[in-house]
Amino acid sequence: MKLLIKIQDLMHKMYNKIIQYAQHPHAVWILAFISFLESSCFPIPPDALLIPMMVAKPKKSFLYATVCTVASVVGGFAGYAIGMFLYDTVAEPILNYYGYMDKLQVFKNYYYQYGAWIVAAAGFTPFPYKVITILSGSLGLAIGVFSVASILSRGGRFFVLAFLLWKFGAPIQGFIDKHLGKLSILFFLLLVGGFALIKFIH
């Protein structure tokens, strides 16, 4: 229990620190670095930095979304490699430290049937993406499937945020901060529904 409280306190401090970087001269590089790390080992999602940066400079929202997407997908490959080659020595300690082992077990049973969709769901929704990148490598999900699912889901997540903040600006920030999880799930369901509709029509 004490360890969990310490982890929560640490994450809260890191979250507040990350927000401060939004005004940093090298904020774009910091954003890329955090996006990369979050896909394999870092606990704070890049949204914490991405949203304030988009609010501060709405015209650059799509540039920031591109940076986030590229760095996150590349970081996903790092997570995949950790799962494939370093599961016992690196992956398990990371997942245990953040308390993600339970989440790993829950998804493991569904993974063989729905690998690509699981990657897409984790990339788009608030579910810890690092769990899925590591799991993908450890279970040997086809790298091509992993790549496409990661690009579509991470790109979808960050570009939806870019569009909302470019279109509505600062007034919508509070709404996004409060309902980001629900919005992500909603957009993912719409994405899945769109694919299903196309398949049904054809």
Helices and strands as residue ranges (DSSP letters): H 2-20, G 21-23, H 27-38, H 47-56, G 58-60, H 61-85, I 87-91, H 92-97, H 101-124, H 129-139, H 143-168, G 170-172, H 173-201
